[in-house]
Amino acid sequence: MESIGVFCGSYVGSRVEYSQAARRLGEELVRRGVQLVYGAGSIGLMGILADQVLELGGRVVGVIPAHLSTQEVLHERVSKLHVTGSLLERKLLMMELSDGFIALPGGIGTLDELFEVYTWAQLGQHNKPIGLLNPCNYFGPLQELINHSIREGFTRTDFRQLLTVESNPDVLIDRMIAK
């Protein structure tokens, strides 16, 4: 994997472990020589992750819709910046630029991006690995919702395997590569 698209919050969340996870993921990406593709923000977990990668000499590609680039959230130091016309165009470009995807804790926007690539994988539009970096079992309720959807007959059992869930970034990436 040469580049990983990361979806994560524009807030830091209520636990220090979320910020620690973003930093550890950044360290692991740089250690492996993997380029970060992300939403180009300078705030929240997005900013922490990008700052960590940049401080360690890694490459960061930001993808941001034009309407967000003017709201003082744009990270000024990314290695390469793409400004898109819409959020949909942002997701499409991130999909194109990434060899795999990882979601860190985040809000509705993070979940939207995650479910977009998850849905595309279910529909056979890509076969890129999708990981959830799961500090403090943040994604536990989401996993239970997916299991509930399977039990209730709305999701095929094999779709659960499209998500790799780990709390350790190096183990997560290793498992994603092995898929």
Salt bridges, closest charged atoms under 4 A:
GLU28 OE2 - ARG31 NH2 2.56
GLU28 OE2 - ARG32 NE 2.63
ASP51 OD1 - HIS75 NE2 2.65
ASP51 OD1 - ARG77 NH2 3.07
ASP112 OD2 - LYS91 NZ 2.87
GLU113 OE2 - ARG90 NH1 3.70
GLU116 OE1 - LYS91 NZ 2.87
GLU144 OE2 - ARG151 NH2 2.61
ASP158 OD2 - ARG156 NH2 2.67
GLU166 OE2 - ARG175 NH1 2.81
ASP174 OD1 - ARG32 NH2 2.66
